[in-house]
Amino acid sequence: MEEGKRPNFVLFMSDDHGHADLSCMGGTEFQTPNFDRIAEKGARFTQWYSNGSVCSPGRCGVMTGRYPAAAGVPGNVGVEAAGLPANVPTIAKALKELGYDTYMSGKWHLGTFEPHLPHNHGFDHWFGFKNGCVDYYSHTFYWPLVRGKQVRHDLWEDGVEIFRNGQYMTELIAEKAVEYLKQQEEKDSPFFMYVPFNAPHYPMHTPQEYMDRFSHLPVDRQQMAAMISVMDDAIGKILDELERQGILDSTCIFFQPDHGPSSEPRNWTDGREEPFTGGNTGGLRGGKSTLWEGGIRVPTLMSWPERFEGGKTIEEVGIGMDIFPTFLNAAGGDASTYTLDGLDILPMVADGKKTPHDEIFWTKGRPGGQMAIRRGDMKLVVEGDETHLSDLKADRGETINLANEQPEAVAEMQERLQRWANSL
């Protein structure tokens, strides 16, 4: 990197995404060449976590560098609910204060009305939708139907409603991102571009050409492979534009899903009521809406060729809230001037250091429901009077409960978990 030249940042997110649903993370049923391209030029993380097991908390952790409950987003933000408070610092705000141009294209899900919208959280410009999911072609949010209310159209640009009926959402998100990059080409200022996809979140809509590509797979895996492949191609277009401009190697790229795969029956498109099994956690227990590994351990990639060599596998622990301090320090800022729960993981990635975390906590919704703590290789999941202690090094699938064998460890971890919950 040129002396005095600050990196650009591109932050990708996906939705309802299984740990093994990328070929660079061990998936074998379909290939993801552009995700793999990030891994080949950078690093893949085998023990990276989301801050939440549902969408809003997972995205909040990334945006704020905080535990979601501490930032005011303990659970999913509903259409009529308050979202991320405007006074909570975000990575977009922090980088903007350092002179970065900031842009978002994709799914927000941190508030649907003022003052919770992206332009109040540091984004110069933004495109996308506010709610948790939309029809991929009409861009309507259909959940109000459950409450007997009208369906809402949900596609916006800088807060103004726009219409792109018939354009597939994943491709539209990438189209707007590439458009932004082209506009930035003539500018001297560095940029932060946030590209939070909604794929492969339901509804399971995909262009027919992608479904045809995977017609040999069972229908649930066919839908998953097709949706992720569209996203892979979309990411490829963004990488190609960075490469065309000669800035791919000087751009710090990060990819993380908001949580693990959904087994909700609403994923089916034929009305069946049984659980959906399209996502692949790679043998991890549970999925979306749980604090088992399958719900919070997510496939994660990072590249920055001018800072560290590619082809790395990082087995140390990291979590979404680490992105804020990592990006900020890399941009020449000082993360210590903010109240953050995340830690800078660049020394871990670039210099082979150990994880900066002694322990990490989770809560499903507000403290009092399912909660979890990871301390070293040990993880405790607590729900009511039930406790499950796992040694993740020996048992990544959390199949063996060691709670009765190690009551002192359970007591200590429960005490630390409760102390953290009380601090919120």
N, C-alpha and C positions, 0 to 999 in steps of 0.2 A: 504494500500500500504506500502511495506517495506520502512523503512526510507532510504532516498537517492536513492530509485529506481524510475526511471522516467517512465511515462506511454508510452505504444505504442499507435499509432493512426491509425485508419482505417477510411477513408473518402469515403463513397459511394455517387454516384450521379446517377440519372436517367434522362430521356429526354422526353419532351412532356407529362408530368405526371399530371393528375388532382388531385385537393385537396382531393377529396373523393374516390380516387382510391386505397385505402388500407383499409382493414377491421378495422384496429386500428384507422383509421381516419373517420369512419362512413360508409364505403362501405358495402353493404349488398349482392351484387350479386355474389361475390366470396370472398374466404378467402385468406389472406396473412400471414400464420402462422409465417414465419421467420421475416418479418417486424414487426409483432406483438410481436415477441420475443424480439426485440430491445426495443420496447416501454414498455414491461412488466418489463424489467431489467433496464429501464431508464425513459425517458420522451418523450412525444409527444408535439409538438408545434402547437397551433391553429392559431397563427398570425405570422408565419415566412414567410419571403419574399425572393425571388430571386432578384439579382441586375439587372436582365434584363428580357425582355419578349421573347427573342430569345436566341439561344444556347451560342454563344461565350461570350456575356456580362455576362450571368449568371455564366458561368464557370470562367471567368476572376475575377469576384467579389470574388468568393471562393478562388481562387489561390493567389490573390494579396492583399486582404484586402482593396482594393480601390474601389471607384466608377469606373466602367469600362471605361468611357470616360477619366477619369483622368489617367488611366493606359495605355491608347492608344488603347482600344478595344471598341469603341462606338457601333459597330454593328457586325453582323456575318462576320467572316474572310473567304474570298473566296479562291479558290484554288491557285490563282496567286497573292493574296494580302499579304502585310506584316502583321504579327501577333503580338503577345505580345512581346514588345521590351525586348531584353536580359538583359538590365540593370534594369528592374523593379523587385524588390524583390518579391519572392513568398514564400509561407509557406514551400515548399519543400527546398528551399535554406536556409531559416532561421533555419529550424530544422536540416539540414545537418551541418550547422555551429556549432550546439550544439552537434554534434556527432551522429546524427541519421542516420541510413541507410534509403534510400528512394527508392520507387518503384511505378510505375504506370502501370495499366492494364486496357485498355479501349479506350474511345474516347477522343481525345485531342482537336481539333477544335480551337486552338489558334495559328495556323501557320503551313504551310506545307513545309517550307524550312528553311535552316539556315539563321539567328541564332535563329529562333523562335520555335525550337523543344524541347521536354521535357528535353533532356540531357543538354540543355543550361539554364534550369530553375530549376535545383537542383535535378533532378532525377538521381540516380546512374544507374538505369536500367529501361527500359520501354518496354511495349508491347502494340500494338493496332493500331489504324488508325488515320490519321492526319486530315481528312476532317470532314464535318458535318454529313454524313451518308454513309452507305455502304450496299450493298446486304448482307444479314445475312449469306449466304452460300458461295458465291464466293468471298466476301470481295472486291468487285469492287465499285468504286465511279462513279456513272452514270450521274451526273449532266453535265459533259462536253458535253454530247450528245445534250443538249439544245443549246449549242453554235456551234454545228457542229464539235466538236472535239472528239477525241478518249476517250472511257471509260478508267479509270485508276484503276489498281489494287492498293489497299490501305491497306496493312497489313505489319507491321514492328516490328522488335525487335532490340532495341538499334540502330535504324537508318538503319538497314539492312532489305531489303525486304525478307519476308518469305511467304510460301504458306501453307494454311491449308484448301484447297478446300473441301467443303462439311460439314465442322464442323460449327455448329450453333454459331454465334458470342457471344451471351450472355453466353452460356456454356463455350466457349473458354476463355472469359475474366475471369470467375471464376476459370477455370482450371489453368490458369497461376498464378492467385492470390494465390491459394492453394499451388502451386508448390513453389512460393516465400516464403510463410510462413514456409514450410517444410525446406527450405534452411536456414531460419533464426533461426531455433530451436536450433542449436548448438552455436549460436553467443551470445555474452554478450551485444552487443549494442542494444539500443531500435530502433524501426523502425516506419516509417510513410509510410503507404500504401494507395495510391489513386486508387479507383476503380470506374471510371466514365463509367457506362453503357450507351449504346445508346438506349436501350429499354425504352419505347415503341414507339420510333420514327419510322416513315415510312422508308423503305417499310415494310408493315405489313406481315412479314414472321414468321411463328411459326411451330415447330414440330407438326405433325399431332396428336400425342397423346394428346397434350394440347388443340388443337382445338376440338377434340372429347369430351374432358372433359366438354366443355362449349357449346355443340351443342344446348342446349335449349335456348341460348341467341340470340338476333338479331345479325346479322353477324358483325356489327361494335363493339358491346360490346363483342362478342365472341372473336374477334381478340385482343381487349384490355385486356380482362381477361386472355387470353392465354399467351400473351407476358409478362404481369406483373407476372404471375405465374411462368414462366420459370425463370424470374429474382429473384423471391422470393426463388425458389429452389436453385438458384446459390448463393444467399446470405447465405442460410442455410448451404451450403457446407463450406463456409468461416468461419461462426460462429462455425460450428462443429470442424474445424481444430484448431481454437483458443481455444475452450473448451478442445480438446484432449491434447493440449500442456499445459493446466492449466493456460492460460493467458487471458481468456475471461473477467474475472472480473477486471483485471488490465489494460485492453485496453480501451481507450476512442474511442467510435464508434459514427460516425455522418453520417446521411443520409439526403440528400437534392436534389430534382430535379433542373434542370437548369431553368425551367419555367413551365407554365401551358400547358394544352392539345391543340393539333393542330386540327383545323377544316378544314384544307386544303384538297381539293378534291383528291390530290395526295396520300392520305392515302388509298383510295379505291384500291382494287386490280382487279376490274372488269371494269375499264374504265369510270365509271360514273363521272359526273361533279359536282354533288351536294356537299355541305359541309359535312364533316365527323363529326359524332356526337358520336364517340366511347368513348371519355373522359368524366369524371364526375367531375365537379368543386364543387359539393355540393351546388349549388345555387348561387355561385359567378358569377358575370357578366364577360363576355368576355372570352378570352383564349389567346393562344400563339399570339405573335405580337401585343398585346394590353397592356396598363398599367392599365386596369381595374383589379380588384382583381383576377379574374380567370386566368389572364395572369402571375401574379407575386406572388400571395400568394400560397405557395406550401406545400405539406405534408412533415413534417420534424420530425426527430427522433434523439435522442442522448442517449447513455448509457455509464456509467462508474461506475459500482457497487462499486468499492472501494472508490469512492468519494461521490456518492449520491445514495439514495435508489431509487428503481424502482417504476413504476406505476404512475408517475407524469404526470399531464397535465399542461403545461405552457401556460398561456393566455397572457403573456407579449409579446411585439413586439421584433423580432430579424430579422436579414438579413444576407445573405450569406457572406458578407465581414467581419462579426464578427468572423468567424471560425479561420482566421489567428491569431488575437491577443489572442483568447481563447486558442487555441492549444499552441501557443508560450509561454504564461505565465504559462500554466499547465506543460510545459516541463522544466520550470526553466529559461526561457529566459525573456526578458524585451521588451514588445511590444512598450513601449514609445520611444525606440531607433529607431523605424521605422516611416516613414511617412505613416500613415494608416487612413482610414476613418471608418473602423470597430472598434468595442469596445468589450471588454471581457465580455461575457455573462455567465461565470461560476457562479459568485455570484447570478445571476438571477435564474439559474437552480438549483444550489446546496443549496443555502441559502435563497431562497424565496425573493430576492431583486427585486425592480422594474426594468423595462427596462432601460438601460443606454442611450437610444436614446430620445432626445426631438423631433427630426424631421428626416425624411428620404426622399431622393429625387430619382427620376428616370428620365431618358430620353430615348426615343426610337430612336436609332441612335444618331447622333450629336445633341446637343441642337438646338431647332428651330422647331422640329416636335412635336409629342405628348410628353408631360412632365407631371410629377405628383409629389406631395409632400404629405406626411402624417405627421401631427403634432398633437400629442395626438390621439384622436379618429376621428379627422377631416381629410379628404383627398380631395385634389383638383386635378382634371385632366384637363389639358389645351391642346387644339389643335387649333391652329390658333386663331380666335376670340371667340371660344367656350370654356366655362368653366363649370365644373360640380363639385359641392361641396357636399360631402356626410358626414354624421355622421355614421361611421362604427359600432359604438356600437349599434345604433338603426336600422341601415340599411346596413347590411353586403353585400347585393346584389347590392348596389349603384343604387337603383331604383328611389330615390327621389332626385331631384336637388335643393339644398338649396341656390344656388348662388344668386338668386334675393332677397331672404329673409335676407341674411347675406352679403351684399356688402362689409362691412368693413373687414370681415374675408377673403373674396376673395381677396381684394386688398392687405392685409398684406401677405397672403400666396403667391400671385403672385410675390410680391416684393422679398420675401425670395427665391422663386424658381428662379427668374431671377438673383438674386445676386449669387446664387450657380452656375447657368449655366455660368455666366460670369467668375467665379473663375476657371472653367475648361480650 
